[in-house]
Amino acid sequence: MKKFVSFVLGTIVGTAAGFLAGSLLVSDDQIDELKKKVKNNETVQDLKKKYDNGTEIVKNQLASFPKNVEDDSELKDFDDIVIDNSKDDDAQQKDHAQDVANDLHHAETNDDFNHPEPPKPEGPSDPSDAPVDPYSRP
């Protein structure tokens, strides 16, 4: 924290010293002479014209964008519009009904549930292969 305070204080003092030295060491005559040189310099004037033309182009492009909508009442009107696609719903319901009918047609019958296949034995098919039960009593 101490280093930061020293840095900030040094920056402020350095800026003030530079500004004071610049204002005291450079006379008004030198500043006026420098301004005349800049006005008479063709390169600087050419760059200034290019900059001005570029800013005009950007201003024109920005002006061509649509303005922000301040009154959104027109947009709210779209909320009231109801799209009626009930014809599509009827066709979908008919297709769904046909699919359900086909599923029911191919479903298992009650006879399949009343007469199931006999269960398969879980143990070995040959009793001699079965392990000896240590808890069985003779």
N, C-alpha and C positions, 0 to 999 in steps of 0.2 A: 504494500500500500504506500509505503514511503517513497519507493521508486516512481510510482505512478504520479504522486503529487509533485515530485521533483520534475518529472517530464512535462506535466501540464504547466507548471510555473515557468519552466524554461521556454516552452513554446510561446507562452503569452509575452514574456519579456523579450524574446527574440523578435517576435512580430512587431511589437511596439518599437523596438530599437531600429528595425529595418524601415518601418514607415517614417519614423522621425528622421533618420539619416537621409532617406530619399527626398523628403520634403525640404529639408534644410540644405542639402548639398546641391540639389538641382534647382537652378533659378528659373523664373517664369519665362525669361527670354529663350532659354534652352528648350523648354517645353513647347513654346510657340513655334520655334524653328523645326522641332521634330514633327509637329502637326502639319506644317507646310510641306515637309518632305513626304509625308504619307499621302497628302492630297495630290501631290505632283507625281507620285510613283504610279506608272502605268500598270505594273503587275498587281499592285494592291487594289487599284481601281477595277481591274479585270476580275479579280477574285470577288470583289464586292458585288459586281454586276451578276456574276454566276450565282453567288449566294442569294441575292435578291430574286433572281429568276427561279431558283430552286424552291425558295420559300413560297413564291406565288403558285408554282405548280402544286406543291403540297396543299396549300390553302384551297385551291380549286378542286383537288381530288377529295379533300375532306368535305367540301361544300356539296359535292355530288352525292354523298351518302344520304340515305333517307334520315329524316329527323326522328327523334324519339317520339313515341306515341304518348301524348299527354292525356288524350281522351280515349279511354279503353272501352267505351260503351259499345262500339262496334264489335269489339272482340267478345264482349259478354253476350252479344246476340247469338253467337255460335253455340253457346252453352244450351240455348233453348231448342236447338235443332235436334230432332230425334230421327235417327236413321232406321227406317222400317225394313228389316231384312227377314220378315216372317216367312216369305216364300222359300228362302234357303233353309229356314228352320224346319218347315214342313217336310222338305225333301230329306233332310238329315234324320228326322224322326221316323220317316218311313223306312229308310235304310237301316236304322237302328232296330226298328221293330222286326224287320226281316232277319237281321242277324240273330236276334234273341230267339225267334221262331226256329231258325236253323240249329241253334245251340240246344234248344229243348228237344228237337227232333232226334239229335244225335246223343242225347243224354242216356245214362244207364237206366234200365227199367227196374221196376220193383222186384221182379223175379231175380235179378242179379243180387239184390240185397237179402232176399229171403233164402236163397240157396247158395251161400258162399262156397268157395272152394275149401276143401278140408285143410286145416292148418298143417304146415310142414313141421316135422319134429325138429326140435332145436339141437338135440344131442346127436351123438354118432349113430349111424344106422345099424351098426353091428354092436350088440351088447358086450362082446369080448373086448372091444376097443375102449369101452368106457373106463374111466379111472375109478379106482376103488374108493368108496365113500367111507371115511374113517368114523363117521358117526352112525353108520347103519348097524343095526343089531341083528344077529342071526336068529 
